[in-house]
């Protein structure tokens, strides 16, 4: 056994599990496909984080246990004279390896307001989301180009050099925003657009395909989201 093997053997498995999850997240990423209607920014919701991480963590025998260490609340008024409960939680998230029981702790704070009884729920969601995003270093776009395109390669004896065709310019940032706004309204995420367009990222869509993409999105049946109980306080509307 060499020195490197000895060092690796002594490392608690919780760190290896976190590293393995990070490796998957580097390829997958979680895009900002949700929209805050009041302030006009995109964000990643807690459900996006859960849906992406759940199976990956299970495969790596890694669990997260939350412990609220501190809770602060106060009442605030809205511009219209109503009342809001403002909650700030300090939460320790213990990452546990189910293989050897080793643990490590990440502490984050979550804050949220609500006009009814959900400020604590929202605050815990915020703390959980940012603990996961920071510990696993989850990007908004994954480095998954190799999985996005399948190349058909000719046998070696038949392969020949051919002039490379000009792919043409890609869509502008404004066109990308227009397309994502239309898609979000129909309940279509960026991954579906990439799958249909056979591209790795919406930013890579060719400009000459923009109108066809808009027409396809427009033709899809609309999915009506359930109206939130408190329209002024969208759950999980955090800009990053």
N, C-alpha and C positions, 0 to 999 in steps of 0.2 A: 504494500500500500504506500503510494507516494504522498508527499506533503499536501498536494491539492485534494487528493481523495480523502485524506484525514480531516482537512478543514471542512469539506463538503459534508462528510458524514456527521460532523458535529453541529451543523446548522439546523435549528428547529424547522420542521417541515411546513409550518405556517408561512414562512417567508418564501419557500419554494412554490407553495400553492398560489400566493399572491403574485409572484413573478409569472407563473403559468397563465393566470387569468389576464395579467397585463399583456402578455404576448398575443392572446386572442383578441383583446380589445384594440390593440394597435392595428390589427387587420380589419376589424369590424367597424369600430367607431360608433358614435351615436350622434346623428345629425340634429340640428336645431330646426325641427319641422313644425313645432307648435307655435302659435301666434298669440301675443297679448294684444287684444283688440283696443284696450284703452290707451296704451303708450306706444304701440306699434313696433314691438321688437319680437324676434323669434327666440325660442328657448327649448331646452330639453326637459321634459316632465319626469316626475318620479316613476310613472308607469313605463316610460321608455327605458329607464335604468333597470327596473325590475325585469321587464321582458327580455332585455338583452343579457343581463348578468345571471339570471336564475339557473339556467341549464349549465352555463360555463362553470359557475361555482360548484354546482352539484357534481359535475364531472371531476373536479379537482378536490373534492371532499373538503370544501371550505365553507364555513358558516359565519354569520355576523350576528352578535348579540348586543342589543342596545341597552344602555343604562343611563337614565336621566340623572345628572349630577346636580343640576341647579335649574330652578324655574322662576321666572320673573314675569309679572303681569301688571298691566295698568289699563285704565279705561281712557279712550280718546274719542273725540267728537269728529263726525264727518262735516263737510261744508254745509250739508243740508240740515244739520242739527241732530242727526242720529248718533248712536253710540257704537264704538268698536272696541273689542277686546284685543289688546296688543300683548303678545306672548313671546318671550325669549327663553329658549331652552339651551342649556349646555349638556351635550350628550356624549358619553364615551361609547364608542363602538368597538367591541372586542372581537377581533378576527381569530377564529379557532380552526386549527387543522384537525379534522376527524381521524387523521391517520395516527398522530402521536399525542394529541391533546395540547400541543404547544399553542401559545396565544401571543397576540400583540394588540395594542390599543391605539385607536385614532380618536381624537377629541375634536368635535366641531360644534358650532352654534347654529341654531335655526331660529328665525324670527318670522312672525306672521300676524296678520290682523284678520278678524272676522266679526261680522255683526251678530252672530249667533253663538254656537258652541263648538266651532271647529278651529279656533286659532291654535290650540295645542296640537291637533292633528296635522295642520298645515306646517307648523313649526318643526315637528318631528320629521315630516317628509322632507323639508328643506335641509335639515341637518343630515339625514340619511343620504340624500342625493349627493350632497357635496362631499361627504365622507367617501362615498364610492367613486365619484369623479376624480377626487384628488389622490386617493390611495392607488387606484388602478390606472391613473393618468389617461383617462378615456378621451380620445380626440373626437372632433366633430366629423372628420372624414377619415375612414380607415385606409391603410395602405394595402388594398386588396386587388390591385390591377391584374395580378397573375390569375386570379380566379374569375375575373370579369369577362375575359375574352378567351375563346378557344381557337387556336391557330391550326389550320390544316396544312401540314408540311408534306411536300412531295418527296418521294424516295430520292436518295442522294444522287443516283445516276440520272434522274429526270429533272433535278433542280437546276434552274438557270436564272441568271440575273435579268430582271425586268425593270424598266424605269418606274420610279416611285411616283404614284399619282398624288397630286396636290389635294390634301384633305379639305382645304378651304378654311376660312375663319370660323371661330366658334362664337356662340351667342355672347352678347354683352351682359354685364352684371345687372343692368336694368331689365333685360329680357329674362334673365334667370329668376329675378324677383317676381316678375309678372307671372311666369310659368308656375313657380312654387306657390304663389298666392292662389292661383286658380286650382292647383292640385290640392292644396290644404283645404280649400272650401269644399272639395269633392271627397275628402277623406283619403287622398292618395299621397303616400309618402315618397321621399326622394328615391328610395331603393326600388320602388315599383317603376318609377319613371326610367331609371337606369336599366332595369330589366327589359322593359318594353323597347327602349331605344338602343339596347345592346351597347351601353357605354358604362365607363367606370364611375363617372361623376356627372352631375347635371351641368357643371361648368364646361365639360368637354363636348356638349352637344353642338353640332355644326349649325351655323347660322341659317343655312338653307333648309334645315329641318324644323326650325322654330315654329312656323305657322302650322305645319302638320302636327307637331306636338301639342300646340294649343287646341287645335281642332279635336284631337283625340281626347284630351282631358275634358274639354267642354261636352263631348258626347257621352261621357261616363255618367251613370246615374248618381245623383247627389245623395250623400249620406247626411242626414240631419242630426247633429249632435244634441244631446240632452242639454237643456238650458240650465246653467248653474243657479243654485239657490240664491246667491248674492252676486249679481252681475258686476258690482263695483270691486269685488274681491275675488278675482279668478284664482282658483286653486293652483298653486305651484307656478305662478307667473313670475319667474325669476330670469333675468336676462342672460345668464351664462351658467 
